[in-house]
Amino acid sequence: MPAEWRNLPPEFQNRYGLVGSEYHKIAFDKELARREQAEFIAPAHPLLEAAVEHLLKTADDDLHKGARFTDPTGKLHGWLWFVQVELRDGTNTIATKRLLTVYQPDEATPLRCVNSSVLWDLKPLETAPSAPPCPNSDAVLEYVTQHALQSLRNEITQERMRLAEIKRKYGIRSLDQMLLEVQAKLSEYHTRQLSGEPVPEAEMQNQQKRLEDLRRRRQELEEQIRHETSLLPTQPQVLGVARVEPTQHAQDEMYPDRDIEAIGMQVAMEYERQHARHPIDVSDQNCGYDIRSEGEDGSVRYIEVKARAQSGAIALTPNEWMMAHRLGEEYWLYIVENARTHPTLYTVPNPTASLKAEEVRGVVRYIVRQWNDTQYRAGEE
């Protein structure tokens, strides 16, 4: 490992640990790492965090210059802002640091947060006419401060309160029990002294010191809990911005029809309700799936919905395809054909294992041409 990757500030080393001088074998999958006796690399591992720090430092100028992308779906036409937000607790320790992606459309519609993985679904635009001037970031920072930061603060506060309750339940209660025991012991010693029974002075002093120590520890724990549940945001910081424009002359199978998509979502949601599951539409969050559906038994389906006016090939984005790989049997592909006239639903479990996809690099999509096998046609479960 290069020296600049290892010679990091003390605060980095205190939080993540030391970066090794060399790594012979690494893996990003826990089972693979165990099987191959490799170093398992995941978030919070010092090597990965050092890589992030290095990239942010070396790419700072490029991030501020921005980038150009096209959107094959034709949905995005505007600006993607990448904003770092941070919450600190009462000890001035970072409670959380997040990267938010805010979409600012060209038209006069509200700003909204999107999943940063939306970039996986866009095509880099290397040569193109000059983009319109980048708008001022003030509106974006105001949106993040008024909306996204408050939501994040509520989320982290709730988690901190849960941990504080555990500390009160076990830490404070344990100290209170020990305090009662020491106080009872001292009371016993005083009673014995009053009755004329000799009590070693050293033992009295030891118990008194222990009492004072327990009171101090209890006070410090209460103070720690108070500080940890007091969260304040710092000023949001813009890390980068990207221009996104709809792809021109996209292939038919690349360009979705919003009316057809709406029918497909309606069919899929109704199917889930009929089978005693509780679907939630998350299609605007760029999660890599459109519906999160939970069954009465606690099982979850992550469902990507594709709808066609008639029939034919379907296109999945890299984000959807990677999420299908990641979630495996919990990921479902629901395809609705003949959506306008006679909607017919096909439900495909674990599509990366069930279907063959053709990666089309030029348009950043995975095309599935054969999916309408009768075994996938929806029916009774």
C-alpha positions as CSV (number, residue, x, y, z in Angstrom):
1,M,0.0,0.0,0.0
2,P,1.3,3.5,-0.9
3,A,2.5,5.6,2.0
4,E,-0.2,8.3,1.5
5,W,-2.9,5.6,2.0
6,R,-1.3,4.6,5.3
7,N,-0.3,7.9,6.8
8,L,-3.7,9.1,7.7
9,P,-4.9,11.5,10.4
10,P,-5.3,10.2,14.0
11,E,-9.1,10.7,13.8
12,F,-9.3,8.4,10.8
13,Q,-7.2,5.7,12.6
14,N,-9.2,6.1,15.8
15,R,-12.5,5.5,13.9
16,Y,-11.5,2.8,11.4
17,G,-8.1,1.5,12.4
18,L,-4.8,1.2,10.6
19,V,-4.4,0.5,6.9
20,G,-2.1,-2.5,6.4
21,S,1.2,-2.2,4.5
22,E,0.0,-4.9,2.1
23,Y,-3.0,-7.1,1.3
24,H,-2.3,-10.4,-0.4
25,K,-5.9,-11.4,-1.1
26,I,-9.1,-9.5,-0.6
27,A,-12.8,-10.2,-1.2
28,F,-16.1,-8.3,-1.0
29,D,-18.2,-11.3,-0.2
30,K,-18.1,-12.7,3.4
31,E,-18.5,-16.3,2.4
32,L,-15.9,-16.1,-0.3
33,A,-13.5,-14.4,2.0
34,R,-13.9,-17.1,4.6
35,R,-13.5,-19.9,2.0
36,E,-10.5,-18.4,0.3
37,Q,-8.9,-17.1,3.6
38,A,-9.0,-13.5,2.2
39,E,-9.4,-10.2,3.9
40,F,-13.1,-9.3,3.9
41,I,-13.6,-5.7,2.7
42,A,-16.8,-3.9,3.6
43,P,-17.9,-0.4,4.7
44,A,-15.9,0.7,7.8
45,H,-12.9,-1.4,6.8
46,P,-9.8,0.9,6.9
47,L,-8.8,0.0,3.4
48,L,-12.1,0.8,1.9
49,E,-12.5,4.0,3.9
50,A,-9.0,5.0,2.9
51,A,-9.8,4.5,-0.7
52,V,-12.9,6.7,-0.4
53,E,-10.8,9.4,1.3
54,H,-8.2,9.2,-1.4
55,L,-10.7,9.4,-4.2
56,L,-12.6,12.3,-2.7
57,K,-9.3,14.2,-2.3
58,T,-7.8,13.5,-5.7
59,A,-11.1,14.0,-7.6
60,D,-12.2,17.1,-5.8
61,D,-11.5,19.4,-8.7
62,D,-13.3,17.1,-11.2
63,L,-16.3,16.8,-8.8
64,H,-16.8,20.5,-8.8
65,K,-16.4,20.8,-12.6
66,G,-19.4,18.4,-12.9
67,A,-20.3,15.8,-15.5
68,R,-22.8,15.1,-18.3
69,F,-25.1,12.1,-18.6
70,T,-28.1,11.0,-20.7
71,D,-31.0,9.1,-19.3
72,P,-32.2,6.3,-21.5
73,T,-35.6,6.3,-19.8
74,G,-36.2,9.9,-20.7
75,K,-37.4,10.7,-17.2
76,L,-34.6,12.9,-16.0
77,H,-33.9,16.3,-17.4
78,G,-32.1,18.6,-15.0
79,W,-29.4,18.5,-12.4
80,L,-28.2,15.9,-9.9
81,W,-26.6,17.5,-6.8
82,F,-24.4,15.4,-4.5
83,V,-24.5,16.9,-1.0
84,Q,-22.7,15.7,2.1
85,V,-24.7,16.1,5.3
86,E,-23.4,15.5,8.8
87,L,-24.9,15.2,12.3
88,R,-22.8,15.7,15.5
89,D,-23.8,14.8,19.0
90,G,-23.2,16.8,22.2
91,T,-19.6,15.7,22.4
92,N,-19.0,17.1,18.9
93,T,-18.5,13.5,17.7
94,I,-19.9,12.7,14.2
95,A,-23.1,10.7,14.7
96,T,-23.6,10.1,11.0
97,K,-22.4,11.3,7.7
98,R,-24.5,10.8,4.5
99,L,-24.3,11.5,0.9
100,L,-27.6,12.8,-0.4
101,T,-28.5,13.1,-4.1
102,V,-30.9,15.9,-4.9
103,Y,-32.6,16.0,-8.3
104,Q,-33.4,19.6,-9.6
105,P,-35.5,19.4,-12.7
106,D,-35.4,22.0,-15.4
107,E,-39.1,22.5,-15.3
108,A,-40.8,24.3,-12.4
109,T,-41.4,21.2,-10.3
110,P,-40.2,20.6,-6.7
111,L,-36.7,19.3,-5.9
112,R,-36.6,15.7,-4.5
113,C,-34.0,13.3,-3.1
114,V,-33.2,10.3,-5.2
115,N,-31.0,7.3,-4.6
116,S,-27.4,8.0,-5.6
117,S,-27.4,4.7,-7.5
118,V,-29.4,6.4,-10.2
119,L,-25.9,7.1,-11.8
120,W,-25.6,3.4,-12.6
121,D,-28.6,3.8,-14.9
122,L,-27.3,6.8,-16.8
123,K,-24.9,6.9,-19.8
124,P,-21.9,9.2,-19.6
125,L,-22.1,11.9,-22.3
126,E,-18.5,12.5,-23.6
127,T,-19.2,14.8,-26.5
128,A,-22.2,17.0,-26.7
129,P,-23.2,20.7,-27.1
130,S,-22.5,22.9,-24.2
131,A,-24.9,22.5,-21.2
132,P,-27.0,25.4,-19.9
133,P,-25.3,27.3,-17.0
134,C,-25.4,25.4,-13.7
135,P,-27.9,27.0,-11.3
136,N,-26.9,28.3,-8.0
137,S,-26.7,25.8,-5.2
138,D,-28.6,27.9,-2.7
139,A,-32.0,26.4,-3.5
140,V,-30.5,22.9,-3.1
141,L,-28.9,23.6,0.2
142,E,-32.1,25.2,1.5
143,Y,-34.1,22.1,0.4
144,V,-31.6,19.8,2.2
145,T,-31.7,21.8,5.4
146,Q,-35.5,22.1,5.5
147,H,-36.4,18.6,4.4
148,A,-33.8,16.0,4.2
149,L,-31.8,16.9,7.2
150,Q,-34.8,16.9,9.5
151,S,-35.8,13.5,8.3
152,L,-32.2,12.2,8.9
153,R,-32.1,13.8,12.3
154,N,-35.3,12.1,13.3
155,E,-34.0,8.7,12.1
156,I,-30.7,9.0,14.0
157,T,-32.3,10.4,17.1
158,Q,-34.7,7.4,17.2
159,E,-31.8,5.0,17.0
160,R,-29.8,6.9,19.6
161,M,-32.8,6.9,21.9
162,R,-33.1,3.2,21.5
163,L,-29.5,2.7,22.4
164,A,-29.9,5.1,25.3
165,E,-32.7,3.1,26.7
166,I,-30.6,0.0,26.6
167,K,-27.8,1.8,28.5
168,R,-30.4,3.1,31.1
169,K,-31.9,-0.4,31.4
170,Y,-28.7,-2.3,31.9
171,G,-26.0,0.4,32.7
172,I,-27.9,2.7,35.1
173,R,-29.9,-0.1,36.6
174,S,-26.7,-2.1,37.3
175,L,-25.0,0.9,38.9
176,D,-28.1,1.6,41.0
177,Q,-28.0,-2.0,42.3
178,M,-24.4,-1.8,43.2
179,L,-25.0,1.5,44.9
180,L,-27.7,-0.1,47.0
181,E,-25.4,-2.9,48.0
182,V,-22.6,-0.6,49.0
183,Q,-24.9,1.7,50.9
184,A,-26.4,-1.3,52.7
185,K,-22.8,-2.4,53.6
186,L,-21.9,1.0,55.0
187,S,-25.2,1.1,57.0
188,E,-24.3,-2.3,58.4
189,Y,-20.8,-1.1,59.4
190,H,-22.3,2.0,61.1
191,T,-24.8,-0.2,63.0
192,R,-22.0,-2.4,64.2
193,Q,-19.9,0.6,65.3
194,L,-22.8,2.0,67.3
195,S,-23.2,-1.4,69.1
196,G,-19.6,-1.2,70.1
197,E,-18.4,-3.9,67.6
198,P,-15.1,-3.1,66.1
199,V,-15.0,-2.5,62.3
200,P,-11.8,-2.1,60.3
201,E,-11.3,1.5,59.3
202,A,-9.7,0.5,56.1
203,E,-12.8,-1.5,55.1
204,M,-15.0,1.5,55.9
205,Q,-12.8,3.7,53.7
206,N,-12.8,1.2,50.9
207,Q,-16.6,1.0,50.8
208,Q,-16.8,4.8,51.0
209,K,-14.5,5.2,48.0
210,R,-16.4,2.6,46.1
211,L,-19.6,4.5,46.8
212,E,-18.1,7.7,45.5
213,D,-16.8,5.9,42.5
214,L,-20.1,4.4,41.6
215,R,-21.9,7.7,42.0
216,R,-19.3,9.3,39.7
217,R,-19.7,6.5,37.1
218,R,-23.5,6.9,37.2
219,Q,-23.3,10.6,36.7
220,E,-20.9,10.2,33.8
221,L,-23.1,7.6,32.1
222,E,-26.1,9.9,32.5
223,E,-24.1,12.7,31.0
224,Q,-22.9,10.5,28.2
225,I,-26.5,9.4,27.3
226,R,-27.6,13.1,27.4
227,H,-24.8,14.1,25.0
228,E,-25.4,11.1,22.6
229,T,-29.1,11.9,22.2
230,S,-28.5,15.6,21.5
231,L,-27.9,15.9,17.8
232,L,-27.2,19.0,15.7
233,P,-26.6,19.2,11.9
234,T,-23.5,20.9,10.4
235,Q,-23.7,23.0,7.3
236,P,-24.4,20.8,4.2
237,Q,-21.6,20.7,1.7
238,V,-22.0,20.3,-2.1
239,L,-19.5,17.7,-3.3
240,G,-20.4,17.6,-7.0
241,V,-23.1,18.2,-9.6
242,A,-24.1,16.4,-12.8
243,R,-26.2,17.5,-15.8
244,V,-28.7,14.9,-17.0
245,E,-30.6,15.1,-20.3
246,P,-33.0,12.6,-21.9
247,T,-31.5,10.3,-24.5
248,Q,-32.6,11.3,-28.0
249,H,-34.0,8.7,-30.4
250,A,-34.0,5.9,-27.9
251,Q,-34.9,2.4,-29.0
252,D,-38.6,1.5,-28.4
253,E,-37.6,-1.1,-25.7
254,M,-35.5,1.5,-23.9
255,Y,-38.2,4.2,-23.7
256,P,-41.0,3.4,-21.2
257,D,-44.6,4.7,-21.6
258,R,-45.7,6.2,-18.3
259,D,-49.4,5.4,-18.9
260,I,-48.5,1.7,-19.6
261,E,-46.2,1.7,-16.5
262,A,-49.0,3.0,-14.3
263,I,-51.2,0.1,-15.5
264,G,-48.5,-2.4,-14.7
265,M,-48.0,-1.0,-11.2
266,Q,-51.8,-1.1,-10.6
267,V,-51.9,-4.8,-11.7
268,A,-48.9,-5.7,-9.6
269,M,-50.2,-4.0,-6.5
270,E,-53.6,-5.5,-6.8
271,Y,-52.1,-9.0,-7.3
272,E,-50.1,-8.6,-4.0
273,R,-53.1,-7.5,-2.1
274,Q,-55.1,-10.5,-3.4
275,H,-52.4,-12.8,-2.0
276,A,-52.5,-11.2,1.5
277,R,-49.4,-9.2,1.1
278,H,-48.9,-5.5,1.8
279,P,-47.3,-3.7,-1.1
280,I,-45.6,-0.3,-0.9
281,D,-44.9,1.8,-4.0
282,V,-41.2,2.9,-3.9
283,S,-40.8,3.4,-7.6
284,D,-39.7,7.0,-7.2
285,Q,-36.8,6.2,-4.9
286,N,-34.5,4.5,-7.4
287,C,-34.0,1.5,-5.2
288,G,-33.6,-1.0,-8.0
289,Y,-37.2,-2.2,-7.6
290,D,-40.7,-0.6,-7.7
291,I,-42.6,-2.4,-4.9
292,R,-41.7,-3.6,-1.4
293,S,-44.3,-6.2,-0.4
294,E,-44.5,-7.8,3.0
295,G,-46.4,-11.0,3.8
296,E,-48.3,-11.9,7.0
297,D,-45.4,-14.3,7.8
298,G,-42.8,-11.5,7.6
299,S,-41.5,-12.5,4.2
300,V,-40.6,-9.7,1.8
301,R,-40.8,-9.5,-2.0
302,Y,-38.8,-6.8,-3.8
303,I,-40.6,-6.4,-7.0
304,E,-39.5,-4.7,-10.3
305,V,-42.5,-4.1,-12.6
306,K,-42.3,-4.0,-16.4
307,A,-45.3,-3.3,-18.5
308,R,-45.7,-3.6,-22.3
309,A,-48.6,-2.3,-24.5
310,Q,-48.5,-5.6,-26.3
311,S,-45.5,-8.0,-25.7
312,G,-41.8,-8.2,-26.5
313,A,-38.4,-7.7,-24.9
314,I,-38.0,-5.8,-21.7
315,A,-35.1,-3.7,-20.5
316,L,-33.6,-3.7,-17.0
317,T,-31.3,-1.0,-15.7
318,P,-27.9,-1.9,-14.2
319,N,-29.3,-0.9,-10.8
320,E,-32.2,-3.3,-11.2
321,W,-30.0,-6.1,-12.5
322,M,-27.5,-5.7,-9.7
323,M,-30.2,-5.5,-7.0
324,A,-31.7,-8.7,-8.5
325,H,-28.3,-10.4,-8.0
326,R,-28.0,-9.1,-4.5
327,L,-31.5,-10.0,-3.2
328,G,-31.7,-13.4,-5.0
329,E,-34.9,-15.3,-4.2
330,E,-36.4,-12.2,-2.5
331,Y,-36.3,-10.3,-5.8
332,W,-39.2,-10.7,-8.3
333,L,-39.8,-9.5,-11.8
334,Y,-43.5,-8.8,-12.5
335,I,-44.2,-8.4,-16.3
336,V,-47.5,-7.2,-17.6
337,E,-48.2,-7.7,-21.3
338,N,-51.1,-6.4,-23.3
339,A,-51.5,-3.7,-20.6
340,R,-54.0,-1.5,-22.5
341,T,-56.3,-4.2,-23.7
342,H,-56.0,-7.5,-21.7
343,P,-53.4,-7.2,-18.9
344,T,-51.7,-10.5,-18.3
345,L,-49.2,-10.8,-15.4
346,Y,-46.1,-12.9,-15.3
347,T,-44.2,-13.3,-12.0
348,V,-40.6,-14.3,-12.3
349,P,-38.7,-15.2,-9.1
350,N,-35.0,-14.6,-8.9
351,P,-34.7,-13.3,-12.5
352,T,-30.9,-13.3,-12.7
353,A,-31.1,-17.1,-12.1
354,S,-34.3,-17.7,-14.1
355,L,-33.7,-15.6,-17.2
356,K,-31.0,-14.9,-19.7
357,A,-30.2,-11.3,-20.2
358,E,-28.2,-9.5,-23.0
359,E,-26.1,-6.6,-21.8
360,V,-26.2,-3.7,-24.2
361,R,-23.3,-1.5,-23.1
362,G,-24.1,1.4,-25.5
363,V,-27.4,2.1,-23.8
364,V,-26.6,0.9,-20.3
365,R,-29.3,-1.7,-20.1
366,Y,-29.9,-5.5,-19.8
367,I,-32.4,-6.8,-22.4
368,V,-34.5,-9.9,-21.7
369,R,-36.1,-11.2,-24.8
370,Q,-37.6,-14.5,-23.6
371,W,-39.5,-14.2,-20.4
372,N,-43.2,-15.2,-21.2
373,D,-42.9,-18.9,-20.3
374,T,-46.3,-20.2,-19.1
375,Q,-44.7,-21.3,-15.8
376,Y,-44.4,-17.6,-14.9
377,R,-48.0,-16.7,-15.7
378,A,-49.6,-15.4,-12.5
379,G,-52.3,-17.6,-11.0
380,E,-53.2,-18.9,-7.6
381,E,-50.3,-19.4,-5.1
